[in-house]
Amino acid sequence: MNSNKKKRLEQAGWVTGSAADFLGLDDEESRFIEMKLALAAGVRELRVKRGLTQTALATRLKSSQSRVAKMEAGDRSVSLDLLVRSLLSVGASSAEIAKWIKRADAARAA
């Protein structure tokens, strides 16, 4: 949100803050969620880059298309383990996985 809009809302009596503030997340919880979302974005990015459908990725993982859709959407039921296994199954290197994790840190700093 730009600063002018934030200022106008606050002057009108609105309270502004982050999703973490609203949900009452501590820093560790917030960082964990951001990392999972970054890895979920990485799964989709790399799947598309490799020309795979969600169904094709699901077949590789011995899972379902709907589960892959949940992974890519950052569903809370998806484990970090499954995200990393999915990235590895489409050929992600450790450096690429680290890049997506670093994106989460960069987003926090912004």
N, C-alpha and C positions, 0 to 999 in steps of 0.2 A: 504494500500500500504506500502510495506516495505521501510525503510529509504534510502537504497541504490538506489532503483529504483526511488524514489522521487528525490533524489539528482541528478541522471543522467538526468532525464527529465528536471529539473530546469536548469542544466548546458547547456542543449541543447536549452534553450529558452522557454520551456513550462512553463505554469503557473499551479500550482497544488492548489487544495482546495477541500472543501466539496461541496456536492450538495446544501446545504443551502447557501454557498457563491455564487455559480453559479446562483441560483434562486433569490438571494437577500432577503432571508428570515431573519427576525429578530429572536432572541432567542425564543420568545414566539411561533411564528409560527412553528419553527423547533421542539420545544418540543411537540406541539400539534400533528404534523404529526407523530412523533416517537411514541407517545402514541397510536394514532389510528392504526398504523402498528403493535404495540405490541398486542393490543386487537384483531386485525384481525388474527394474528398468533394464539392467544388463542382460537378463535372460531374454527379454523381448528384443532388445537391440541386436543381440548376437544371433538369435533365432531368425530374425528377419534378414540379417546380413548373410546368413548361411542359406537362405532360401527355403527354410523349413516352415511347415504349417504347425499349428499347435498340436494337431493330431500326430504329425510325424515325430515331434519332440516327445509327445506322450508315449508313443510306441517305443522309442529309445529308452524311456524311463520306466517302462512297464507300468504305466499309469493311464490316466484318462485325459481327454482334451479339456474337460471342465477343470481338472486339477491344474493343468498348465495355465488356463485362463485365470484361476485364482492366484497362482504364483505371480503372473505378470501384473495382476491388479494389486499385489501387496496384501492379500488377505491375511488376517492375523493367524489363521489356522495353518499357514504354511511355515514350516520350520526353516531355520537358517541352513541346516544340513541339506534339505531338499533343494534350496536355491543354489547352493554351491555345487551339489551333484549335477544339477541341471546345466549349470554353466560349464562344468567339466565335460559333460556328455556332448556338448556342441563344440567342444574344442577350445574353450577358453584357457588361456595360460594363467599362471599365478599372477603375472604382472597385470593382465587385464582385470582379474578379480580385484587386485589391489587398487587399480585405477577407479573402479566403481565405488569401492569403499572410501577412497580419497575424495570422490565427488561429494559424498555425504558430509565429510568434514568441511569441504569447501563451502557447501551450502549453509552450514552452520555459521561459518565465519562471515558470510555475506549479510 
